[in-house]
Amino acid sequence: MIDLTPLENALKTLDEIIIRYDKESYDNAIRDAVIQRFEYTYSLSIKMLTRFLQHQAPELPDTLTFNEIIRKSNQMGLLLSDLEKWTEYRQKRNLTSHTYEETIANAVVSVVKDFQKDAQFLLNQIKKHL
């Protein structure tokens, strides 16, 4: 069985900080918290996808690439968005070490609400399949 608690908890904290950010978008500390929570929620989402795929299809190789994970997940109806959107999330996640730069921080934050919807959809779909 796959324990979804870490992803559920991460999404809850992401939801909470997005609500705060919507009210206090001028506060860079809250923006930075949005970025940090996006970071770990994104990482957990990819890990959960990988675990779920291996659980559902043990014949799949252990070394699936990012693109293979997203394509297979889309084929199974686990994702709301396509490879292009998930690649954008991945690119923004990779930029998070440079969030001291205002434009990069704002670029990362700009995808967080879309990602939140995608991650919630993913969680709900995995729950349906388990």
Secondary structure, 3 states (H helix, E strand, C coil): CCCCHHHHHHHHHHHHHHHHHHHCCCCHHHHHHHHHHHHHHHHHHHHHHHHHHHHHCCCCCCCCCHHHHHHHHHHCCCCCCCHHHHHHHHHHHHHHHHCCCHHHHHHHHCCHHHHHHHHHHHHHHHHHHC
